Amino acid sequence: MGVLSNLEPKEVFSYFEEICGIPHGSGNTQAISDHLVKFAVDHGLRYRQDEAGNVVIFKSATKGYESAETVMIQGHMDMVAEQDPDCKKDMMTEGLDLFVDGDVIGARGTTLGGDDGIAVAMELAILASHEVEHPDLECVFTVGEEIGMVGARALDTADLKAKYMLNLDSEVDGIFTVSCAGAARVVVRFSGERETFEGKALKLTVGGLSGGHSGEEIHKGRANADILLGRALFEISRKTEMRLSEASGGTKDNAIPREAKATIVVSDMKAAEEAVTELDLKLRNEYRVTDPGVWAKLEPAEACAVFGRELTEKIVCFMFTVPNGVQVMSADVEGLVQTSTNLGQVYTEGDSVSFSFLTRSSVNSQRDETVERIEALALALGADAETGAAYSAWEYKADSRLRDIMIEAYRALNGTDPKVEALHAGLECGILSGKMPGLDAVSIGPDLTDIHTPRERLHIESTGRIYKLTLETLRRLK
């Protein structure tokens, strides 16, 4: 008997548990993609699987809906594979260890992947059902959403006929998302020869942070471990000669890093220890609400080759001064972040240290300007900067039959009206709407908390409500 076998709706949680048994972190989705193909074959449904790994499964309309417009239901099959430092699970090869605690589902030591595995589960439940009433369906399962929406970018929509799109990748029950930010990635790389430096080798670590989603939680004031690492390096460099050997922090551009490390060599170990002790106290005070577990520490390290004084100073200067976090709040929508940037990854490869950013904005020109400021700082300090493919914002649609029908359905089921909002995060609705002019899209989803962290929780009752809303929406789309 499965861990989730007693939960309702049974069919949804049965498929969700099945999905959680298949490793499906971003970049590791071939197995789940093939699993979806097998599902289609087993249920006698037409499908296609592309080279990227995207899967589209088609289901004909039920009786009475033959003349209705086609509906796309869409979610992504990849998840952010994060785990606690002491968790020994190999997320490339092992499934998740699920647990139920009251009204929530979690995974021991790792992310849960409710973002967006619950969407996949709902789609499969609808495709397998003989009772659900619906128009022609195009169920789209994309790969690589968490690493730049690569699946949505690669998806060929030439054979898709949907007029309506129901995206199941939102994380707050009762909110209909009808617009979202666009984004761009930029990678900055410092390179130089290594040398020896007489001194004491130390490992600097900043950790204990809350982390979170770099779009939906960027406004909460949580600390970024990569940025704090830069601050710690700057404080040490003010008190003693220091050389950098390597730095690392974060694993995903769209997650706020929870821990970051650097290996350094200093000429005065006592001065370095004093700097970190002082900073540790400052951080515990500054982030006592948002990151109550924050800490900074130094430990002995193995002797190592280092970057020279000038390059070390440039890297530290970049880390200490680069833009990060909320840049502009919207003047049109109260409380909405308009533009932000997140230093999501720092990594060392050979004789180079790289920094990877994800910049988001609902205004394309501000997105580009923020990227250009990062690039300008990098170039001024002698680094290389490379901008990846950007995607535009999903713009608000003033006239939306789908939105109107869903509001009516929500009201009938819950006795209240939903909130209709814009989102400071990327959704595949923007890319797919751009490929399919006239597509009428709305994004919904059950309550998910602390996504992209091992504290991620999926709320059970909320999942049931969203599934009922999805079925009622399909029923009304005649």
Beta strands, then each sheet from edge to edge (+ up, - down):
strand 1: 46-49
strand 2: 55-59
strand 3: 71-76
strand 4: 98-101
strand 5: 104-107
strand 6: 137-142
strand 7: 164-167
strand 8: 175-180
strand 9: 182-191
strand 10: 194-195
strand 11: 200-207
strand 12: 212-213
strand 13: 242-249
strand 14: 255-256
strand 15: 260-266
strand 16: 295-300
strand 17: 306-307
strand 18: 325-329
strand 19: 337-349
strand 20: 352-361
strand 21: 384-387
strand 22: 419-423
strand 23: 440-443
strand 24: 448-449
strand 25: 457-459
sheet 1: 1+ 2- 6+ 3+ 7+ 23+
sheet 2: 4+ 5- 25+ 24-
sheet 3: 8+ 22+
sheet 4: 18+ 19- 20+ 9- 21+
sheet 5: 10+ 17-
sheet 6: 13+ 15- 11+ 16-
sheet 7: 12+ 14-
end
